[in-house]
Amino acid sequence: MINWSTDEKAFKKKYPKEYKLWRLTQLINYGLDGEKLSEKEVKAAWPKIKDRLDPYARRAIEFLIWGKIYSLPNNLTFWNLSSKISK
């Protein structure tokens, strides 16, 4: 993954712990680009990164790692709300 808005070398050198969390969050939110995630690393960083993740990606990871099954938000908007209520 290439990030054009961040100097990754300087970030990694100056803040190695924060860099690992940032990098893991970036990989989950914007695609792995052929890389693989370490389940152990994701579990260890989960309390710190879960609020920074895309909600759908977060729930997919929760299902894959911990087997949590619950419904995703139903995405109701003003425009499709009336058809849902009348049924």
N, CA, C and O atoms as CSV, one atom per row, in Angstrom:
chain,resi,resn,atom,element,x,y,z
A,1,MET,N,N,0.840,-1.167,0.000
A,1,MET,CA,C,0.000,0.000,0.000
A,1,MET,C,C,0.896,1.244,0.000
A,1,MET,O,O,1.850,1.335,0.772
A,2,ILE,N,N,0.583,2.167,-0.849
A,2,ILE,CA,C,1.333,3.414,-0.929
A,2,ILE,C,C,0.478,4.530,-0.345
A,2,ILE,O,O,-0.670,4.719,-0.745
A,3,ASN,N,N,1.041,5.256,0.590
A,3,ASN,CA,C,0.337,6.378,1.189
A,3,ASN,C,C,1.090,7.644,0.814
A,3,ASN,O,O,2.203,7.880,1.283
A,4,TRP,N,N,0.480,8.441,-0.024
A,4,TRP,CA,C,1.161,9.631,-0.548
A,4,TRP,C,C,1.090,10.820,0.404
A,4,TRP,O,O,1.826,11.787,0.209
A,5,SER,N,N,0.236,10.789,1.423
A,5,SER,CA,C,0.066,11.953,2.299
A,5,SER,C,C,0.844,11.846,3.607
A,5,SER,O,O,0.783,12.756,4.434
A,6,THR,N,N,1.576,10.747,3.806
A,6,THR,CA,C,2.298,10.549,5.057
A,6,THR,C,C,3.734,10.114,4.754
A,6,THR,O,O,3.969,9.256,3.902
A,7,ASP,N,N,4.670,10.709,5.454
A,7,ASP,CA,C,6.065,10.289,5.341
A,7,ASP,C,C,6.241,9.070,6.248
A,7,ASP,O,O,6.545,9.204,7.433
A,8,GLU,N,N,6.045,7.886,5.674
A,8,GLU,CA,C,6.043,6.666,6.476
A,8,GLU,C,C,7.392,6.375,7.124
A,8,GLU,O,O,7.435,5.884,8.251
A,9,LYS,N,N,8.470,6.663,6.449
A,9,LYS,CA,C,9.793,6.379,7.018
A,9,LYS,C,C,10.036,7.198,8.287
A,9,LYS,O,O,10.501,6.668,9.296
A,10,ALA,N,N,9.721,8.488,8.228
A,10,ALA,CA,C,9.912,9.349,9.400
A,10,ALA,C,C,8.947,8.963,10.521
A,10,ALA,O,O,9.324,8.942,11.693
A,11,PHE,N,N,7.709,8.661,10.157
A,11,PHE,CA,C,6.695,8.269,11.132
A,11,PHE,C,C,7.110,6.981,11.842
A,11,PHE,O,O,6.998,6.871,13.063
A,12,LYS,N,N,7.587,6.013,11.067
A,12,LYS,CA,C,8.007,4.729,11.627
A,12,LYS,C,C,9.213,4.888,12.545
A,12,LYS,O,O,9.307,4.223,13.577
A,13,LYS,N,N,10.122,5.761,12.170
A,13,LYS,CA,C,11.340,5.967,12.956
A,13,LYS,C,C,11.048,6.720,14.256
A,13,LYS,O,O,11.592,6.383,15.308
A,14,LYS,N,N,10.190,7.739,14.179
A,14,LYS,CA,C,9.918,8.587,15.333
A,14,LYS,C,C,8.895,7.978,16.296
A,14,LYS,O,O,9.037,8.108,17.511
A,15,TYR,N,N,7.868,7.317,15.760
A,15,TYR,CA,C,6.787,6.758,16.580
A,15,TYR,C,C,6.490,5.314,16.145
A,15,TYR,O,O,5.482,5.077,15.481
A,16,PRO,N,N,7.333,4.362,16.499
A,16,PRO,CA,C,7.151,2.996,15.996
A,16,PRO,C,C,5.852,2.317,16.447
A,16,PRO,O,O,5.236,1.604,15.654
A,17,LYS,N,N,5.425,2.517,17.687
A,17,LYS,CA,C,4.194,1.885,18.171
A,17,LYS,C,C,2.968,2.470,17.478
A,17,LYS,O,O,2.083,1.737,17.035
A,18,GLU,N,N,2.925,3.793,17.388
A,18,GLU,CA,C,1.804,4.449,16.722
A,18,GLU,C,C,1.771,4.105,15.232
A,18,GLU,O,O,0.702,3.973,14.637
A,19,TYR,N,N,2.959,3.962,14.642
A,19,TYR,CA,C,3.038,3.592,13.226
A,19,TYR,C,C,2.406,2.233,12.990
A,19,TYR,O,O,1.664,2.063,12.023
A,20,LYS,N,N,2.682,1.253,13.855
A,20,LYS,CA,C,2.113,-0.081,13.681
A,20,LYS,C,C,0.589,-0.035,13.725
A,20,LYS,O,O,-0.077,-0.691,12.925
A,21,LEU,N,N,0.034,0.745,14.665
A,21,LEU,CA,C,-1.426,0.865,14.762
A,21,LEU,C,C,-1.998,1.576,13.548
A,21,LEU,O,O,-3.019,1.159,12.999
A,22,TRP,N,N,-1.340,2.648,13.130
A,22,TRP,CA,C,-1.798,3.403,11.958
A,22,TRP,C,C,-1.766,2.524,10.713
A,22,TRP,O,O,-2.714,2.511,9.928
A,23,ARG,N,N,-0.677,1.796,10.539
A,23,ARG,CA,C,-0.506,0.936,9.363
A,23,ARG,C,C,-1.567,-0.163,9.327
A,23,ARG,O,O,-2.128,-0.451,8.270
A,24,LEU,N,N,-1.840,-0.767,10.465
A,24,LEU,CA,C,-2.849,-1.814,10.539
A,24,LEU,C,C,-4.235,-1.253,10.197
A,24,LEU,O,O,-5.010,-1.883,9.477
A,25,THR,N,N,-4.527,-0.084,10.714
A,25,THR,CA,C,-5.798,0.580,10.415
A,25,THR,C,C,-5.905,0.903,8.931
A,25,THR,O,O,-6.956,0.684,8.327
A,26,GLN,N,N,-4.849,1.415,8.341
A,26,GLN,CA,C,-4.839,1.745,6.916
A,26,GLN,C,C,-5.051,0.497,6.054
A,26,GLN,O,O,-5.805,0.528,5.082
A,27,LEU,N,N,-4.386,-0.589,6.414
A,27,LEU,CA,C,-4.526,-1.822,5.646
A,27,LEU,C,C,-5.961,-2.350,5.692
A,27,LEU,O,O,-6.492,-2.799,4.676
A,28,ILE,N,N,-6.582,-2.296,6.862
A,28,ILE,CA,C,-7.949,-2.797,6.990
A,28,ILE,C,C,-8.928,-1.888,6.260
A,28,ILE,O,O,-9.808,-2.374,5.550
A,29,ASN,N,N,-8.789,-0.590,6.423
A,29,ASN,CA,C,-9.751,0.348,5.829
A,29,ASN,C,C,-9.600,0.500,4.317
A,29,ASN,O,O,-10.599,0.658,3.616
A,30,TYR,N,N,-8.378,0.457,3.806
A,30,TYR,CA,C,-8.156,0.790,2.400
A,30,TYR,C,C,-7.658,-0.367,1.544
A,30,TYR,O,O,-7.337,-0.172,0.372
A,31,GLY,N,N,-7.589,-1.559,2.106
A,31,GLY,CA,C,-7.209,-2.723,1.314
A,31,GLY,C,C,-5.822,-3.221,1.638
A,31,GLY,O,O,-4.921,-2.449,1.967
A,32,LEU,N,N,-5.671,-4.518,1.539
A,32,LEU,CA,C,-4.410,-5.157,1.905
A,32,LEU,C,C,-3.388,-5.136,0.784
A,32,LEU,O,O,-2.188,-5.232,1.040
A,33,ASP,N,N,-3.842,-5.011,-0.449
A,33,ASP,CA,C,-2.953,-4.948,-1.607
A,33,ASP,C,C,-1.980,-6.124,-1.634
A,33,ASP,O,O,-0.782,-5.955,-1.865
A,34,GLY,N,N,-2.525,-7.331,-1.390
A,34,GLY,CA,C,-1.701,-8.524,-1.456
A,34,GLY,C,C,-1.049,-8.927,-0.146
A,34,GLY,O,O,-0.518,-10.033,-0.040
A,35,GLU,N,N,-1.075,-8.063,0.843
A,35,GLU,CA,C,-0.481,-8.394,2.142
A,35,GLU,C,C,-1.466,-9.217,2.967
A,35,GLU,O,O,-2.665,-9.230,2.685
A,36,LYS,N,N,-0.956,-9.899,3.983
A,36,LYS,CA,C,-1.805,-10.671,4.881
A,36,LYS,C,C,-1.719,-10.070,6.276
A,36,LYS,O,O,-0.673,-9.582,6.704
A,37,LEU,N,N,-2.855,-10.120,6.974
A,37,LEU,CA,C,-2.888,-9.649,8.352
A,37,LEU,C,C,-2.557,-10.794,9.296
A,37,LEU,O,O,-2.909,-11.947,9.044
A,38,SER,N,N,-1.883,-10.463,10.373
A,38,SER,CA,C,-1.619,-11.433,11.415
A,38,SER,C,C,-2.781,-11.390,12.407
A,38,SER,O,O,-3.085,-10.338,12.969
A,39,GLU,N,N,-3.426,-12.535,12.618
A,39,GLU,CA,C,-4.548,-12.587,13.555
A,39,GLU,C,C,-4.106,-12.176,14.956
A,39,GLU,O,O,-4.835,-11.489,15.671
A,40,LYS,N,N,-2.922,-12.598,15.332
A,40,LYS,CA,C,-2.376,-12.271,16.648
A,40,LYS,C,C,-2.188,-10.753,16.794
A,40,LYS,O,O,-2.509,-10.175,17.832
A,41,GLU,N,N,-1.670,-10.129,15.751
A,41,GLU,CA,C,-1.444,-8.687,15.767
A,41,GLU,C,C,-2.765,-7.914,15.815
A,41,GLU,O,O,-2.880,-6.920,16.532
A,42,VAL,N,N,-3.754,-8.373,15.055
A,42,VAL,CA,C,-5.065,-7.711,15.044
A,42,VAL,C,C,-5.719,-7.831,16.421
A,42,VAL,O,O,-6.269,-6.855,16.930
A,43,LYS,N,N,-5.663,-9.017,17.024
A,43,LYS,CA,C,-6.250,-9.207,18.355
A,43,LYS,C,C,-5.573,-8.314,19.399
A,43,LYS,O,O,-6.245,-7.740,20.256
A,44,ALA,N,N,-4.262,-8.200,19.328
A,44,ALA,CA,C,-3.530,-7.387,20.300
A,44,ALA,C,C,-3.851,-5.903,20.148
A,44,ALA,O,O,-3.927,-5.179,21.140
A,45,ALA,N,N,-4.039,-5.451,18.909
A,45,ALA,CA,C,-4.274,-4.028,18.660
A,45,ALA,C,C,-5.759,-3.670,18.662
A,45,ALA,O,O,-6.103,-2.489,18.603
A,46,TRP,N,N,-6.641,-4.660,18.727
A,46,TRP,CA,C,-8.073,-4.433,18.556
A,46,TRP,C,C,-8.656,-3.332,19.450
A,46,TRP,O,O,-9.372,-2.474,18.934
A,47,PRO,N,N,-8.389,-3.311,20.757
A,47,PRO,CA,C,-8.993,-2.255,21.589
A,47,PRO,C,C,-8.601,-0.837,21.152
A,47,PRO,O,O,-9.364,0.110,21.344
A,48,LYS,N,N,-7.432,-0.703,20.575
A,48,LYS,CA,C,-6.957,0.622,20.165
A,48,LYS,C,C,-7.413,1.025,18.770
A,48,LYS,O,O,-7.548,2.217,18.491
A,49,ILE,N,N,-7.656,0.050,17.879
A,49,ILE,CA,C,-7.974,0.405,16.491
A,49,ILE,C,C,-9.441,0.249,16.121
A,49,ILE,O,O,-9.857,0.771,15.086
A,50,LYS,N,N,-10.234,-0.438,16.914
A,50,LYS,CA,C,-11.595,-0.771,16.489
A,50,LYS,C,C,-12.467,0.452,16.216
A,50,LYS,O,O,-13.335,0.402,15.345
A,51,ASP,N,N,-12.252,1.548,16.944
A,51,ASP,CA,C,-13.055,2.752,16.730
A,51,ASP,C,C,-12.617,3.540,15.500
A,51,ASP,O,O,-13.344,4.424,15.048
A,52,ARG,N,N,-11.456,3.240,14.956
A,52,ARG,CA,C,-10.952,3.937,13.764
A,52,ARG,C,C,-11.282,3.219,12.460
A,52,ARG,O,O,-10.978,3.720,11.378
A,53,LEU,N,N,-11.903,2.050,12.562
A,53,LEU,CA,C,-12.169,1.240,11.385
A,53,LEU,C,C,-13.530,1.539,10.783
A,53,LEU,O,O,-14.445,2.008,11.461
A,54,ASP,N,N,-13.640,1.259,9.500
A,54,ASP,CA,C,-14.924,1.313,8.818
A,54,ASP,C,C,-15.862,0.336,9.528
A,54,ASP,O,O,-15.463,-0.794,9.811
A,55,PRO,N,N,-17.115,0.751,9.825
A,55,PRO,CA,C,-18.012,-0.125,10.589
A,55,PRO,C,C,-18.236,-1.499,9.951
A,55,PRO,O,O,-18.330,-2.501,10.661
A,56,TYR,N,N,-18.322,-1.554,8.638
A,56,TYR,CA,C,-18.545,-2.837,7.980
A,56,TYR,C,C,-17.292,-3.709,8.032
A,56,TYR,O,O,-17.392,-4.923,8.207
A,57,ALA,N,N,-16.124,-3.106,7.885
A,57,ALA,CA,C,-14.876,-3.863,8.001
A,57,ALA,C,C,-14.700,-4.358,9.430
A,57,ALA,O,O,-14.269,-5.489,9.657
A,58,ARG,N,N,-15.038,-3.500,10.393
A,58,ARG,CA,C,-14.920,-3.885,11.800
A,58,ARG,C,C,-15.798,-5.099,12.101
A,58,ARG,O,O,-15.358,-6.037,12.766
A,59,ARG,N,N,-17.026,-5.080,11.618
A,59,ARG,CA,C,-17.932,-6.197,11.888
A,59,ARG,C,C,-17.515,-7.461,11.148
A,59,ARG,O,O,-17.709,-8.567,11.653
A,60,ALA,N,N,-16.955,-7.310,9.979
A,60,ALA,CA,C,-16.462,-8.476,9.250
A,60,ALA,C,C,-15.294,-9.120,10.002
A,60,ALA,O,O,-15.215,-10.344,10.100
A,61,ILE,N,N,-14.398,-8.301,10.525
A,61,ILE,CA,C,-13.261,-8.828,11.281
A,61,ILE,C,C,-13.738,-9.469,12.575
A,61,ILE,O,O,-13.236,-10.522,12.967
A,62,GLU,N,N,-14.711,-8.838,13.245
A,62,GLU,CA,C,-15.257,-9.433,14.465
A,62,GLU,C,C,-15.860,-10.807,14.174
A,62,GLU,O,O,-15.734,-11.728,14.981
A,63,PHE,N,N,-16.508,-10.940,13.030
A,63,PHE,CA,C,-17.070,-12.239,12.662
A,63,PHE,C,C,-15.969,-13.248,12.366
A,63,PHE,O,O,-16.028,-14.386,12.831
A,64,LEU,N,N,-14.967,-12.840,11.598
A,64,LEU,CA,C,-13.910,-13.764,11.200
A,64,LEU,C,C,-13.051,-14.217,12.378
A,64,LEU,O,O,-12.659,-15.382,12.444
A,65,ILE,N,N,-12.759,-13.316,13.300
A,65,ILE,CA,C,-11.865,-13.666,14.405
A,65,ILE,C,C,-12.615,-14.252,15.596
A,65,ILE,O,O,-12.211,-15.277,16.145
A,66,TRP,N,N,-13.706,-13.600,15.995
A,66,TRP,CA,C,-14.404,-14.030,17.194
A,66,TRP,C,C,-15.744,-14.724,16.928
A,66,TRP,O,O,-16.362,-15.247,17.856
A,67,GLY,N,N,-16.191,-14.731,15.687
A,67,GLY,CA,C,-17.450,-15.392,15.352
A,67,GLY,C,C,-18.693,-14.647,15.806
A,67,GLY,O,O,-19.758,-15.250,15.941
A,68,LYS,N,N,-18.574,-13.339,16.047
A,68,LYS,CA,C,-19.732,-12.549,16.469
A,68,LYS,C,C,-20.687,-12.382,15.293
A,68,LYS,O,O,-20.293,-11.934,14.217
A,69,ILE,N,N,-21.935,-12.744,15.512
A,69,ILE,CA,C,-22.939,-12.611,14.459
A,69,ILE,C,C,-24.021,-11.658,14.957
A,69,ILE,O,O,-24.687,-11.935,15.954
A,70,TYR,N,N,-24.188,-10.575,14.286
A,70,TYR,CA,C,-25.284,-9.653,14.541
A,70,TYR,C,C,-25.536,-8.874,13.273
A,70,TYR,O,O,-24.672,-8.789,12.401
A,71,SER,N,N,-26.720,-8.308,13.174
A,71,SER,CA,C,-27.099,-7.652,11.923
A,71,SER,C,C,-26.390,-6.315,11.767
A,71,SER,O,O,-26.100,-5.620,12.741
A,72,LEU,N,N,-26.126,-5.987,10.541
A,72,LEU,CA,C,-25.556,-4.690,10.220
A,72,LEU,C,C,-26.659,-3.652,10.228
A,72,LEU,O,O,-27.830,-4.022,10.144
A,73,PRO,N,N,-26.346,-2.385,10.325
A,73,PRO,CA,C,-27.390,-1.363,10.299
A,73,PRO,C,C,-28.211,-1.455,9.017
A,73,PRO,O,O,-27.694,-1.809,7.957
A,74,ASN,N,N,-29.486,-1.133,9.130
A,74,ASN,CA,C,-30.369,-1.293,7.985
A,74,ASN,C,C,-30.318,-0.126,7.002
A,74,ASN,O,O,-31.010,-0.155,5.984
A,75,ASN,N,N,-29.525,0.886,7.281
A,75,ASN,CA,C,-29.285,2.003,6.355
A,75,ASN,C,C,-30.560,2.714,5.910
A,75,ASN,O,O,-30.686,3.078,4.741
A,76,LEU,N,N,-31.491,2.915,6.811
A,76,LEU,CA,C,-32.701,3.653,6.460
A,76,LEU,C,C,-32.384,5.122,6.243
A,76,LEU,O,O,-31.628,5.727,7.003
A,77,THR,N,N,-32.961,5.677,5.217
A,77,THR,CA,C,-32.865,7.104,4.965
A,77,THR,C,C,-34.276,7.655,4.842
A,77,THR,O,O,-35.245,6.897,4.818
A,78,PHE,N,N,-34.387,8.930,4.767
A,78,PHE,CA,C,-35.690,9.563,4.619
A,78,PHE,C,C,-36.413,9.054,3.379
A,78,PHE,O,O,-37.629,8.869,3.414
A,79,TRP,N,N,-35.692,8.823,2.286
A,79,TRP,CA,C,-36.306,8.482,1.013
A,79,TRP,C,C,-36.855,7.062,0.969
A,79,TRP,O,O,-37.829,6.816,0.256
A,80,ASN,N,N,-36.276,6.129,1.693
A,80,ASN,CA,C,-36.820,4.772,1.653
A,80,ASN,C,C,-37.506,4.377,2.949
A,80,ASN,O,O,-37.919,3.227,3.094
A,81,LEU,N,N,-37.635,5.283,3.878
A,81,LEU,CA,C,-38.243,5.004,5.159
A,81,LEU,C,C,-39.744,4.720,5.029
A,81,LEU,O,O,-40.237,3.783,5.657
A,82,SER,N,N,-40.483,5.500,4.237
A,82,SER,CA,C,-41.928,5.364,4.152
A,82,SER,C,C,-42.344,3.991,3.605
A,82,SER,O,O,-43.363,3.455,4.039
A,83,SER,N,N,-41.597,3.414,2.678
A,83,SER,CA,C,-41.944,2.101,2.155
A,83,SER,C,C,-41.714,1.008,3.185
A,83,SER,O,O,-42.391,-0.019,3.145
A,84,LYS,N,N,-40.778,1.201,4.107
A,84,LYS,CA,C,-40.509,0.222,5.151
A,84,LYS,C,C,-41.591,0.263,6.225
A,84,LYS,O,O,-41.941,-0.772,6.792
A,85,ILE,N,N,-42.120,1.448,6.505
A,85,ILE,CA,C,-43.118,1.600,7.558
A,85,ILE,C,C,-44.473,1.054,7.112
A,85,ILE,O,O,-45.163,0.416,7.908
A,86,SER,N,N,-44.864,1.283,5.880
A,86,SER,CA,C,-46.187,0.918,5.410
A,86,SER,C,C,-46.389,-0.587,5.288
A,86,SER,O,O,-47.532,-1.032,5.190
A,87,LYS,N,N,-45.349,-1.370,5.291
A,87,LYS,CA,C,-45.484,-2.829,5.115
A,87,LYS,C,C,-45.909,-3.495,6.381
A,87,LYS,O,O,-46.070,-4.715,6.413
